[in-house]
Amino acid sequence: MSGFEHYERELTSLDDEIRRYALICGVDLATPHEVAACLAEPHADWPEDKARESLRGLLLLRFKLEAEMLAEGTSPWPLLSAAHERSV
């Protein structure tokens, strides 16, 4: 999926989009049950809620990128990392 040198840029881009969609959807990323609700199986009315559907997809993509980074020996920063926010 990614080259080792591109992880930081890809993770930063994903985090920016996740934060944007979380704000649109009113999801507090610091609240585990709200994130879990987004990751649960889509509800019947979600096709009408494109922003929430996008947020779910972005969160799943981030988890896949994290797994890839860990497999290559790179540690991803947490989604709500203060160090990352300083670099944005």
N, C-alpha and C positions, 0 to 999 in steps of 0.2 A: 504494500500500500504506500509506504513512505520511505524516503531515504532518511538515514539517521540525522543528517543535518537539517532536515525540514520539520522535525518534530516540534520544535519550539514555535515555529511560525504556524503550523497547523493547529497546535493546541491553543495558541493565543486566538487564532481566528475562530475556532470552535467555541471557546469560552465567551468571546464577545457576542457571538450569535445566540448562545444559550442564555446569557444574561439579558439580551434584548428581548427574546421571546418569553423568558420568565417574567419580565416586567410587563409585557403586553398581556400575559395570561394571569397576572396577579399571583404567581407562584414564588414563594420565598425559598430560595435555594438552600438556605441555612436550616430549613425545617425538613427533616428526613421524611416525615409522612407525606408532605406535599410533593416531594420529588418521587417518592414511591408511587403515589397516586398517578403521576404522569407516566411512570414506567409500566404500570399495570396494563393489562390488555385493554385495547381501545374500546370505548363505549360506543353504542350504536349512534349517538349523536356527534361523535368526533369528526366525521367527514365534513360536518358543517362548521367545525371549529378548527380551521386550518392552522392557526397559530399554535394551539395546544398539540396538534398532531406533529407539527414541525419541531416543537420543543422536545417531544418524546423521541423523535428520530435523531435529533442532535445529541441528546443525552446518550442514546444507545451508541451512536458513532463515537462519542468521546470515550465511552467504556471500552470499545474495541481498540481505539488508538492507545489508550492506557495499557491494555493487555499486550499490544504489539511492542510498546516501549519497554515494558517490564521484561518481555521475552528477550529483548536485545540488550538488557542490562541498564536501561535508562529509567530514571524515576520521574514520573510525571508529577507536577505540582497539583495540589488539591484545587478543585474548581473555585473555591473561595479564598485562594491563597493571597495573602497581603503582598508577598514578593512579586507575584504576577501583576497585581493591580498597579504597582509602582512602575512596571515596565510598559504598561499600555499607554 
